Amino acid sequence: LTAAENETLTGVVTQSSLDSLNFAAAGRVARVRVRLGQIVRKGQLLAREITPAGAISAVRNDRAAIVADKSDLAALTAAGAPPASVNAAKAQLATDQEQRAADQAAMLIRAPMAGTVAAVFGQVGAAATPAGLPTPAQPAATQLSALTLASLRGGGRELPVITLRTASRMQIRLAIPAESPATLRVGSVVRLSVPAARLTRVSGVITALTPGNGGGQVAVIQVRGTVAATALTGMRASVYLSS
């Protein structure tokens, strides 16, 4: 970039170092298995939900369907049915097994990736929905600033059951119009700010460039290093296309 290319565009945070974790089914918190500051591995079970009545019914139906599928498959195999019929029965069994796994997983929270527990808002017995905790109690301790807590609420009252700080770096998605004078390429360094997170003029590097609408481009910007502030997914970012 040249010094003359002093242009500011608005992008959006598409990947944050914080993950808000909730149950996929509405219910009540049965148990939280982690504590503040605990390091967790990808796939680790973090919390369990008291099984809602609707979920119990769904899992029972899944089990009944799987039993019926296995019976049908055994009967077709014993009768020497055509391969197409046997394969269709196998596919149905696989589909119902996947559905059972999904229904069971809806009542669990697992770590999507390795990270550190930054806050635990869920308490045993608290009502929980896929959007979060409608009336969460404030935890005794948290690694999050008041600004980040307000941002997690997203303008509403809900807070996640668990907040996980991951090792993933913050990314920005930026639409660059065709009339932009900036000459950008993969590897170009830019400066960016995220006002809502009080993040000012940090360094980022363009890691991908793809064609955009109207002849423009779409850039993916990776923030360099570790920043103290936490920008959340969906926050607006000012990107300065100048050296």
Summary of the structure (lengths in Angstrom):
residues: 243
radius of gyration: 23.8
end to end distance: 6.1
largest distance: 78.7
contacts: 735
relative contact order: 0.24
helix: 26%
strand: 34%
